[in-house]
Amino acid sequence: MSKPAPTRCRTLNWSSYYASLRERGSLTVWFDPGMAWHAAPSGKQGRQQTFSDAAIQACLTIKVLFGLPLRQTTGFVASLLKLMGL
């Protein structure tokens, strides 16, 4: 049994092709401005939590998504928050 001949694709609309390549590199991140980044006081004994659980979950999601170490993740999230003015 012989293999089928590979199909050859030809790009006819180069401007659309280049635009799709540019869009592939874009990054869109949405943060809710109303989200509490700092944790509320718990009233328990010991050191209080600095950041809220939602903020930690958002950072860990970005960490896993991009495969970053923790220190790079904190810098990346800090720069995103600075860009957004949050």
PALOKE-917650 format. One record per residue: residue number from 1; y, z, x of N, C-alpha, C in turn. Coordinates in steps of 0.1 Angstrom, whole numbers. Last residue first. Example, Ala and Ser with C-alpha at 12.3 -4.5 7.8 and 13.67 -1.06 7.14 Angstrom:
BEGIN
   pos   n.north    n.up   n.east   ca.north   ca.up   ca.east   c.north    c.up   c.east
     2       -22      71      128        -11      71       137         0      79      129
     1       -57      78      132        -45      78       123       -33      78      132
This chain:
BEGIN
   pos   n.north    n.up   n.east   ca.north   ca.up   ca.east   c.north    c.up   c.east
    86       493     385      -29        487     396       -36       486     408      -27
    85       500     360      -19        510     370       -22       506     382      -30
    84       483     341      -11        486     342       -25       496     352      -29
    83       482     346       16        486     333        12       490     333       -3
    82       471     371       16        484     370        21       490     356       16
    81       445     366        6        454     374        -2       469     373        3
    80       436     350       27        437     345        14       446     353        5
    79       436     369       48        445     358        49       446     351       36
    78       417     387       38        431     392        41       440     380       41
    77       394     371       39        399     375        26       414     380       27
    76       392     367       67        394     356        58       399     360       45
    75       389     394       76        400     386        80       403     374       71
    74       364     400       64        376     408        60       389     400       65
    73       348     380       76        350     380        61       363     388       58
    72       347     388      102        354     375        99       357     374       84
    71       333     412       99        347     412       104       355     399      101
    70       308     403       89        317     412        81       331     412       86
    69       301     368       94        300     382        97       310     390       90
    68       294     344       68        303     349        78       298     364       82
    67       284     325       49        276     329        60       284     335       72
    66       298     318       27        301     311        39       293     315       51
    65       285     335        8        287     321         5       290     312       17
    64       285     360       19        272     353        17       274     338       15
    63       313     365       18        306     366        31       292     359       30
    62       320     362       -8        325     352         1       317     353       14
    61       306     385      -18        303     372       -23       308     361      -13
    60       319     405       -5        306     403        -1       301     389       -6
    59       344     404      -18        343     401        -3       329     398        1
    58       337     410      -44        343     397       -41       342     394      -26
    57       328     436      -40        318     426       -45       324     412      -42
    56       351     449      -33        340     449       -23       330     438      -27
    55       366     446      -57        371     440       -44       360     439      -34
    54       350     461      -74        352     447       -77       357     440      -64
    53       352     487      -64        339     480       -63       340     465      -66
    52       382     491      -44        374     492       -57       361     484      -55
    51       387     508      -13        388     496       -22       379     498      -34
    50       384     535       -4        396     528        -2       398     517      -12
    49       372     566      -17        369     552       -15       383     545      -14
    48       378     597        1        379     588       -11       376     574       -7
    47       356     620       17        366     609        18       366     600        6
    46       351     650       -3        348     640         8       359     629        8
    45       344     656      -37        347     661       -24       343     651      -14
    44       359     637      -64        348     643       -57       352     647      -43
    43       380     622      -75        380     637       -77       368     644      -71
    42       384     595      -72        372     599       -79       372     614      -82
    41       412     574      -76        407     587       -70       395     591      -79
    40       405     539      -76        411     551       -82       405     563      -76
    39       408     516      -49        400     524       -58       408     536      -64
    38       426     485      -49        424     499       -44       417     507      -54
    37       426     463      -65        420     462       -52       417     476      -46
    36       423     454      -98        426     466       -89       419     465      -76
    35       435     423     -110        424     431      -105       428     443      -96
    34       455     407     -117        455     420      -124       443     429     -119
    33       451     383     -104        462     391       -99       462     405     -105
    32       420     372      -96        427     377      -107       438     386     -102
    31       416     343      -76        416     358       -76       425     362      -88
    30       399     314      -68        407     321       -78       405     336      -77
    29       400     289      -45        396     302       -47       405     308      -57
    28       390     258      -33        397     264       -43       392     278      -46
    27       392     235       -7        386     248       -11       396     254      -22
    26       382     202        3        391     212        -3       384     224       -7
    25       364     184       13        368     194        22       378     204       16
    24       362     165       -7        350     173        -4       354     185        5
    23       386     151       -8        384     162       -17       372     171      -14
    22       381     132       12        391     142        14       389     154        5
    21       360     117        0        357     124        12       368     135       15
    20       374     107      -21        364     116       -24       360     124      -12
    19       392      90       -7        397     101       -15       386     111      -18
    18       374      71        3        381      80        12       387      92        5
    17       365      59      -22        356      65       -13       363      75       -3
    16       389      48      -31        383      59       -39       372      66      -30
    15       393      29      -11        403      39       -13       397      51      -21
    14       370      12      -13        372      21        -1       382      32       -3
    13       349       1      -33        362       6       -35       365      17      -24
    12       324      -7      -23        333     -18       -27       348     -12      -29
    11       299      -1       -1        311       5        -7       320      -6      -10
    10       265      -7       -6        277     -12        -1       289      -6       -8
     9       232       2        2        244       5        -6       257       0        1
     8       201     -11        1        213     -11         9       225      -9        0
     7       169       3       -2        181      -4        -8       193      -2        1
     6       140      -5       17        151       4        14       163      -3        8
     5       111     -18        1        122     -20        10       134     -11        7
     4        83       4       -3         93      -5        -8       105      -7        2
     3        54       1       18         65       9        13        75      -1        7
     2        21      -9        7         33     -11        15        45      -3        9
     1       -12       0        8          0       0         0        12       0        9
